[in-house]
Amino acid sequence: MSLVAEGLVVRYASRGFSWGRRSDERPAVDGVQVSVNKGEMVALVGGSGSGKSTLARCLVGMQNFASGKVSVDGTDVATLSRRETKALRRRVQMIYQDPYESLSPRQRVRAIVAEGLAIHGVDRDERDERVIATLVSVGLTPAESFLDRRPFELSGGQRQRVAIASSLVLEPGYLIADEPVSMLDVSVRAGVLTVLDNLRSTRDLGVLMITHDLATAVHVADRIVVMRNGRIVEEGTAVEIVHSPSHSYTKALLAATPGFHREMSTEAGDDQPGHVDQFGRAL
């Protein structure tokens, strides 16, 4: 069982004019193939403008693509009716980068988390039970103390946990997490990443985590996929990517991460720990 993109191509019109004519369209995603299995965390790594977020929108049905295919557990999403597509969207949910923007400031946590349930016609009594259970699963306890709060009454880490809960309450099979910790303080990032890691193992979730931070990807992902200029340039396990990178761009990402190789050496037992990184790991 897996979420799969095969040969995806997305083109955007280039801005500006060339000799009086509009510039040709350019591919934001160019023949990408990537998969996420149940119970697996895959990190999609690349710089700004590499096509990561565009690919994510394709996977959740928010972005049209010129060619290629997206399938969920063997079902080609392009073959589904509107009603079937609505049902399928429960199985693939997205967590957005900025919890300060993705949550309505006028809604209370109860309504934010229950919104998807209401859209899909779940009974009100069942909604309350599922909202409370989901808040507990993301570490917001006691859940009852959060139900009537608004986002401005929460910390950044708590807001992101609410955002995770609002995606999780529909019991999806796959989560697309677009830079889920980049807007958070360093001190709370590890907690949110731990929540995602626990969820994928306890619920058999497939998680695609989009990030520009290769160090974060190495610590949490089963596989790492490196993307540049709309294309996948390298893929492998964390050990393979760190110790045997084959593409020059991957090597550049590794070289641009301060202290990264020393950290990996320490984890392998080749050094004595003296400092820790933002995840509490020895450097």
C-alpha positions in Angstrom: 0.0 0.0 0.0 1.5 3.3 -1.0 1.1 6.8 -2.3 2.8 7.1 -5.7 3.6 9.8 -8.2 4.8 8.6 -11.6 6.3 10.9 -14.3 4.6 14.0 -12.9 5.0 17.2 -15.0 3.8 20.6 -13.9 4.5 23.7 -16.0 4.1 27.3 -15.1 4.3 30.2 -17.5 7.5 32.2 -17.1 7.1 35.8 -16.2 8.4 38.6 -18.5 8.7 38.8 -22.3 11.4 37.8 -24.7 11.7 39.8 -27.9 8.1 41.0 -27.6 6.8 37.5 -26.9 5.8 35.9 -23.7 8.5 33.5 -22.5 7.8 29.8 -22.8 6.4 27.7 -20.0 8.9 26.1 -17.7 8.5 22.9 -15.7 8.2 23.3 -12.0 8.0 19.5 -11.7 9.7 17.6 -14.4 9.1 13.9 -14.7 9.1 13.2 -11.0 8.6 9.7 -9.6 8.3 9.3 -5.8 6.5 6.9 -3.5 5.6 6.7 0.2 4.7 3.4 1.8 2.4 2.9 4.8 4.4 3.2 8.1 7.3 5.0 6.3 8.6 8.5 6.7 10.2 9.9 3.5 11.9 13.3 3.5 11.8 15.4 0.3 14.8 17.7 0.5 15.7 20.7 -1.7 16.2 24.4 -1.8 13.6 27.1 -2.4 12.1 26.8 -5.9 13.1 23.2 -6.4 9.4 22.1 -6.8 8.9 20.4 -3.5 5.6 22.3 -2.5 4.2 22.0 -6.1 4.8 18.2 -5.9 3.0 18.1 -2.5 0.0 19.9 -3.9 -0.2 17.4 -6.7 -0.2 14.5 -4.2 -3.2 16.0 -2.3 -5.2 17.0 -5.4 -4.7 20.7 -5.1 -2.6 21.1 -8.2 -3.3 20.1 -11.8 -0.4 18.5 -13.7 0.3 18.3 -17.4 1.2 14.7 -17.5 1.9 11.8 -15.2 -0.1 9.9 -12.6 -0.9 10.0 -8.9 -2.2 6.8 -7.3 -3.3 6.0 -3.8 -3.1 2.3 -2.7 -3.2 1.4 -6.4 -6.1 3.7 -7.4 -5.4 6.2 -10.1 -6.9 9.5 -8.8 -7.6 10.7 -12.4 -10.1 7.9 -12.9 -12.3 8.9 -9.9 -15.7 10.7 -10.0 -16.1 13.8 -7.9 -17.8 11.9 -5.1 -15.0 9.3 -5.1 -12.4 12.0 -5.1 -13.9 13.6 -2.0 -13.8 10.3 -0.2 -10.2 9.7 -1.4 -9.1 13.1 0.0 -9.8 11.7 3.5 -6.9 9.3 2.9 -4.3 11.9 2.0 -4.1 15.0 4.2 -1.7 18.0 4.3 0.0 19.8 7.2 1.0 23.3 6.3 4.2 25.2 7.1 2.9 28.1 9.0 0.6 27.4 11.9 0.1 31.1 12.4 -1.5 31.4 9.0 -3.1 28.0 8.5 -5.5 28.2 11.5 -8.4 30.6 11.6 -7.9 33.1 14.4 -11.7 33.3 14.9 -12.3 29.6 15.4 -11.8 27.7 18.6 -9.7 24.5 18.6 -12.8 22.3 18.8 -14.1 23.8 15.5 -10.8 23.8 13.8 -10.1 20.1 14.4 -13.8 19.1 13.7 -14.1 21.0 10.4 -13.0 18.1 8.2 -15.4 15.8 10.0 -18.3 18.2 9.4 -17.4 18.5 5.7 -17.5 14.7 5.4 -20.9 14.4 7.3 -19.7 12.8 10.5 -22.3 13.0 13.3 -21.8 15.8 15.9 -21.6 13.4 18.8 -18.9 11.3 17.1 -17.1 14.5 16.1 -16.5 15.5 19.8 -15.2 12.1 20.7 -12.8 12.0 17.7 -11.6 15.6 18.3 -10.7 14.8 21.9 -9.0 11.5 21.0 -7.0 13.2 18.3 -5.8 16.0 20.5 -4.6 13.5 23.0 -2.7 11.6 20.2 -0.7 14.8 19.3 0.2 15.5 22.9 -2.4 18.2 23.8 -3.5 17.0 27.2 -5.8 17.3 28.9 -7.6 17.8 25.7 -10.6 19.4 27.3 -8.5 22.4 28.4 -7.7 23.2 24.7 -11.1 22.8 23.1 -12.3 26.3 23.7 -9.1 28.1 23.1 -8.3 30.2 20.0 -5.0 30.0 18.1 -3.7 33.2 19.6 -3.9 31.6 23.1 -1.5 28.8 22.1 2.2 28.6 21.6 3.7 27.9 18.2 4.3 24.3 19.0 0.7 23.9 20.3 -0.6 25.5 17.1 1.3 23.1 14.9 0.0 20.2 17.0 -3.6 21.5 16.4 -2.8 21.7 12.7 -1.6 18.1 12.8 -4.7 17.1 14.7 -7.0 18.7 12.1 -5.4 16.6 9.4 -5.2 13.4 11.5 -8.9 13.5 12.7 -10.0 12.1 9.3 -7.8 9.0 9.9 -5.9 9.3 6.7 -3.4 6.8 5.4 -0.9 9.4 4.3 0.2 12.8 5.6 2.1 15.4 3.5 4.0 17.7 5.9 5.2 20.8 4.2 8.1 22.2 6.3 6.2 21.3 9.5 8.9 22.8 11.9 10.6 25.6 10.0 8.4 28.3 11.6 8.8 27.0 15.1 11.4 27.8 17.8 14.3 25.5 17.9 13.3 24.4 21.4 10.0 22.9 20.3 10.9 21.4 16.9 12.0 18.0 18.4 8.6 17.6 20.1 6.6 18.1 16.9 8.9 15.8 14.9 8.5 13.2 17.7 4.7 13.4 17.3 5.0 12.8 13.6 7.3 9.9 14.1 5.0 8.3 16.8 2.0 8.7 14.6 3.5 7.0 11.6 4.4 4.0 13.7 1.3 3.7 15.9 -1.2 4.4 13.0 0.8 2.9 10.2 0.8 6.3 8.5 2.9 7.1 5.4 4.5 10.5 5.9 6.1 12.7 3.3 8.0 15.4 5.1 9.1 18.3 2.9 12.1 20.2 4.2 15.1 22.3 3.1 17.0 21.0 6.2 19.0 17.9 5.4 20.1 17.4 9.0 16.5 17.1 10.1 15.8 14.7 7.3 18.6 12.4 8.3 17.4 12.1 11.9 13.8 11.4 11.2 13.4 9.8 7.7 13.6 6.2 6.5 14.4 7.4 3.0 15.6 10.8 1.7 14.7 12.1 -1.8 16.7 15.0 -3.0 15.0 17.4 -5.5 16.5 20.2 -7.6 15.1 22.3 -10.4 11.9 20.1 -10.5 13.7 16.8 -10.7 14.7 14.0 -8.3 18.5 13.9 -8.4 19.1 11.4 -5.7 17.4 8.9 -3.4 18.5 6.6 -0.6 18.5 5.8 3.1 20.0 8.4 5.5 23.2 6.4 5.7 23.6 6.2 2.0 22.9 9.9 1.5 25.3 11.0 4.2 28.2 8.6 3.6 27.9 7.9 -0.2 26.2 10.9 -1.9 26.4 10.5 -5.7 25.1 13.9 -6.9 27.0 17.2 -6.6 23.9 18.9 -5.3 23.5 16.5 -2.4 27.2 17.0 -1.6 26.7 20.7 -1.6 23.8 20.4 0.8 25.9 18.3 3.1 28.8 20.7 2.9 26.4 23.6 3.7 25.3 22.0 7.0 27.6 23.3 9.8 29.0 20.5 12.0 27.0 17.9 10.3 29.7 15.4 9.6 31.0 15.7 13.1 27.6 15.0 14.4 27.2 11.8 12.3 30.7 10.7 13.4 29.7 11.1 17.1 26.5 9.1 16.6 28.7 6.3 15.2 30.8 6.3 18.3 33.9 7.9 16.8 34.0 10.9 19.1 33.2 12.0 22.5 30.1 14.2 22.8 30.7 17.7 23.9 27.7 19.7 22.6 24.2 18.9 21.4 22.2 20.1 18.4 18.6 21.4 18.4 17.3 17.8 18.7 19.4 17.1 21.8 21.8 14.9 19.9 25.5 14.9 20.6 27.9 16.9 18.4 
